[in-house]
Amino acid sequence: MKKKWIGIFTLLCMLLSFVPVFAEESRVFDYADLLTAEEEADLQAMCQGVQQDWGLDLAYLTTYDTKGMSVREYGADVYMEKNLGIGEDDSGIIFVVDMGSREAQIVTCGKAIDIFTDYYIEVIWEEIQGYLSDGDFYGGMVTLRDNIVYYCGEYETYQENPDAYVSPYQKESDSFLSQYQGSKKSKASMFTGMAALFSLAVAGIGVAGMRKSSQTIRPFTDGRAYLKENGFHLRVDQDTFANTHTTMMPIPRDDDTHHHSGGSWGGSSSTFSSGGRSFGGGGGKF
């Protein structure tokens, strides 16, 4: 009987020793209690899927208090506190919803900064903002996961052949550029036409004025009218070249260390530092 109780006690100790490990594996920190138990379980499974398929950590955080920090800084602080991130660069994303300020931020780290540039963060934010405004926090979080999976797939395709791949960022940039150039050409044509009409009007007024004034002029044929009374004298001026001196100056370049270039994939990523690490992302009010 004594051995039986010892065995049960040993088993309980083993089970309790695993509890912190399981808690640490959680990726849904719903401190504002915005989600149901079923929604939390679904999001937890989605986070695990992103980890396995794309090598990115994904976590969700809701709160009413960011402890005096900005929402993105609070997200970065929790990211480090919970030891989130995969690989040497701690790659991953934490999505923070602060009900106190009604602001949400997508905070990126590691290779997620390169994948989710400012352009893609803005596109994703526009999709999920409406869900949050309507109080559908679970729907917004699922939409975020769907976008992460989609753009990770696109980024993988881009890396296979960067020269042949045309990213969504490039498509929008080319469309904007063509519209801008077309607008610029039409404006140039309009200004050219207006300038031509103005020139014709000025020329017409000038000719009319000259014609009117010429009616009072009488011809004078004596050539002496064009001669100066005391004649004229020629004078020679001479310039002497001394020397020349050329000064060269380097042109300063912008070196903004708070941006990561994404090249043709998606422009650049704005970053900030926290705890010795670099984080990116973005978001806004909802």
C-alpha positions in Angstrom: 0.0 0.0 0.0 2.9 2.3 0.9 4.5 1.6 -2.5 1.3 2.4 -4.3 1.1 5.9 -2.7 4.8 6.5 -3.5 4.1 5.7 -7.1 1.1 8.0 -7.3 3.1 10.8 -5.7 5.9 10.3 -8.1 3.5 10.4 -11.1 1.9 13.7 -9.8 5.3 15.3 -9.4 6.2 14.3 -13.0 2.9 15.8 -14.3 3.4 19.0 -12.4 6.9 19.3 -13.8 5.5 19.4 -17.3 2.9 22.2 -16.6 5.3 25.1 -17.0 6.6 23.7 -20.3 3.0 23.5 -21.7 2.3 27.0 -20.4 5.4 28.3 -22.1 4.3 26.8 -25.4 1.1 28.9 -25.4 0.9 31.5 -28.1 -2.4 33.1 -27.2 -2.2 35.6 -24.3 -5.8 36.9 -23.9 -5.3 39.1 -20.9 -8.3 41.3 -22.0 -10.6 38.3 -22.2 -11.8 39.0 -25.7 -11.9 35.4 -26.9 -13.8 32.2 -26.0 -12.0 29.0 -25.0 -12.8 27.5 -28.4 -11.4 30.6 -30.3 -8.2 30.4 -28.2 -7.8 26.7 -29.0 -8.3 27.4 -32.8 -5.8 30.3 -32.8 -3.3 28.2 -30.8 -3.5 25.5 -33.5 -3.1 28.1 -36.2 0.1 29.4 -34.5 1.5 25.9 -34.5 0.8 25.6 -38.2 2.6 28.8 -39.1 5.6 27.6 -37.0 5.8 24.2 -38.7 5.1 25.4 -42.3 7.0 28.7 -42.5 9.5 28.8 -39.6 7.9 31.8 -38.0 6.6 32.1 -34.5 3.1 33.7 -34.2 1.5 34.9 -31.1 -1.6 36.9 -30.1 -1.8 39.3 -27.1 -4.7 41.3 -25.8 -4.6 43.7 -22.9 -6.1 46.8 -21.2 -2.8 48.1 -19.9 0.5 48.5 -21.7 2.3 49.5 -18.5 3.2 53.0 -19.8 4.7 51.8 -23.0 3.5 52.3 -26.5 1.5 49.3 -27.9 4.4 48.2 -30.2 7.0 48.5 -27.4 4.7 46.5 -25.1 4.4 43.9 -27.8 8.2 43.7 -28.2 8.6 43.5 -24.4 6.2 40.5 -24.1 7.8 38.9 -27.2 11.1 38.8 -25.3 9.6 38.0 -21.9 7.9 34.9 -23.4 11.0 33.9 -25.3 9.1 34.0 -28.6 10.8 33.6 -32.0 12.4 30.9 -34.0 16.0 30.5 -35.1 19.1 32.6 -34.3 17.3 35.8 -35.3 14.1 35.0 -33.2 11.9 35.3 -36.3 8.2 35.8 -35.6 5.2 38.0 -35.2 3.1 39.1 -32.2 -0.2 40.8 -32.8 -1.1 43.1 -29.9 -4.6 44.4 -29.3 -4.8 47.1 -26.6 -8.4 47.9 -25.5 -7.2 50.7 -23.3 -6.2 52.9 -26.3 -8.1 50.9 -28.9 -5.0 50.4 -30.9 -3.5 47.3 -32.4 0.0 46.6 -33.7 1.6 43.9 -35.8 5.1 43.5 -34.3 7.6 41.6 -36.4 11.1 40.2 -35.6 13.9 38.5 -37.6 13.1 37.4 -41.1 9.5 38.5 -40.6 10.8 42.1 -40.9 12.0 41.3 -44.4 8.9 39.5 -45.5 6.4 41.9 -44.0 7.6 45.3 -45.2 5.8 48.5 -44.5 3.8 48.0 -47.7 2.5 44.5 -46.7 1.8 45.6 -43.1 -0.4 48.4 -44.4 -2.3 46.1 -46.8 -2.9 43.6 -44.0 -3.9 46.3 -41.5 -6.5 47.6 -43.9 -8.0 44.1 -44.0 -8.2 43.4 -40.3 -9.0 46.9 -39.0 -12.7 46.6 -39.9 -13.0 43.3 -37.9 -11.6 45.0 -34.8 -13.8 48.0 -35.1 -16.8 45.7 -35.3 -15.7 43.8 -32.2 -14.9 40.7 -34.1 -11.4 40.1 -32.7 -11.3 36.5 -33.5 -12.1 37.2 -37.2 -9.4 39.8 -37.3 -6.8 37.4 -35.9 -7.8 34.7 -38.3 -7.5 37.2 -41.2 -4.0 38.1 -40.0 -3.0 34.4 -40.0 -4.4 33.9 -43.5 -2.4 36.9 -44.8 0.7 35.7 -43.1 0.4 32.3 -44.8 -0.3 33.9 -48.2 2.6 36.3 -48.2 5.0 33.7 -46.8 4.1 31.6 -49.8 4.6 34.5 -52.2 7.9 35.4 -50.6 9.1 31.8 -51.0 8.2 31.9 -54.7 10.0 35.3 -55.0 13.2 33.9 -53.5 13.2 31.0 -56.0 13.5 33.4 -59.0 13.6 37.1 -57.9 14.2 38.4 -61.5 11.2 36.7 -63.0 8.8 37.3 -60.1 6.5 40.3 -60.0 5.5 41.1 -56.5 2.1 42.7 -55.4 4.3 45.7 -54.4 5.8 46.0 -57.8 2.4 45.7 -59.5 0.9 48.5 -57.5 4.1 50.6 -57.9 4.0 50.2 -61.7 0.3 51.0 -61.8 0.8 54.1 -59.7 3.8 55.2 -61.8 2.0 54.7 -65.1 -1.0 56.7 -63.8 1.4 59.4 -62.5 3.2 59.6 -65.8 0.0 59.8 -67.8 -1.3 62.6 -65.6 2.0 64.4 -65.9 1.9 64.2 -69.7 -1.7 65.5 -69.9 -0.8 68.4 -67.6 2.3 69.2 -69.7 0.1 69.2 -72.9 -2.4 71.4 -71.2 0.3 73.9 -70.1 1.9 73.8 -73.6 -1.4 74.7 -75.2 -2.2 77.5 -72.8 1.3 78.9 -73.3 0.8 78.8 -77.1 -2.5 80.6 -76.9 -1.0 83.2 -74.5 1.9 83.8 -76.9 -0.5 84.3 -79.9 -2.6 86.7 -77.9 0.5 88.8 -76.9 1.8 88.7 -80.4 -1.5 89.9 -81.8 -1.8 92.8 -79.4 1.8 93.8 -80.2 1.3 93.7 -83.9 -2.0 95.7 -83.6 -0.2 98.3 -81.5 2.7 98.6 -84.0 0.3 99.0 -86.9 -1.6 101.7 -85.2 1.5 103.7 -84.3 3.0 103.4 -87.8 0.1 105.3 -89.2 1.5 108.6 -87.8 5.1 108.1 -89.0 6.5 110.1 -92.0 9.5 108.8 -94.0 12.8 110.6 -93.6 15.4 109.8 -96.3 18.4 112.0 -95.3 21.1 109.6 -94.2 22.7 112.2 -91.8 20.0 111.5 -89.3 21.7 108.2 -88.5 25.2 109.8 -87.9 26.5 111.0 -84.5 27.4 114.6 -84.5 31.0 114.2 -83.4 31.7 110.9 -85.1 32.8 107.8 -83.1 36.0 106.2 -81.7 37.0 102.5 -81.4 38.6 101.3 -78.1 40.4 97.9 -77.6 39.8 96.1 -74.3 42.0 93.1 -73.3 41.5 90.4 -70.6 44.4 88.4 -69.2 43.9 84.8 -68.0 45.7 84.2 -64.7 44.9 80.7 -63.3 42.1 78.3 -62.3 41.2 76.4 -59.2 38.8 73.5 -58.8 37.3 72.4 -55.5 35.7 69.0 -55.0 33.3 68.0 -52.3 31.6 64.6 -51.5 27.8 64.5 -51.7 26.4 63.3 -48.4 24.2 60.2 -48.6 21.1 59.4 -46.5 22.0 56.5 -44.1 18.8 55.8 -42.3 19.6 52.8 -40.1 15.9 52.4 -39.1 14.9 51.0 -42.5 15.5 47.5 -43.9 15.5 47.4 -47.7 13.2 44.9 -49.3 14.3 45.4 -52.9 11.8 44.4 -55.5 9.8 42.3 -53.1 8.2 45.0 -51.1 10.1 48.2 -50.4 11.5 48.8 -47.0 10.6 48.0 -43.4 10.6 50.7 -40.6 12.2 49.3 -37.4 12.6 50.2 -33.8 14.9 48.8 -31.1 13.8 47.2 -27.8 16.0 45.2 -25.4 18.8 45.1 -27.9 16.7 43.6 -30.7 15.2 45.1 -33.9 11.5 45.0 -34.4 9.3 46.1 -37.3 5.6 46.2 -38.1 2.7 48.6 -37.9 -0.9 49.1 -37.2 -3.2 51.8 -35.9 -6.4 52.7 -34.1 -9.6 50.8 -34.5 
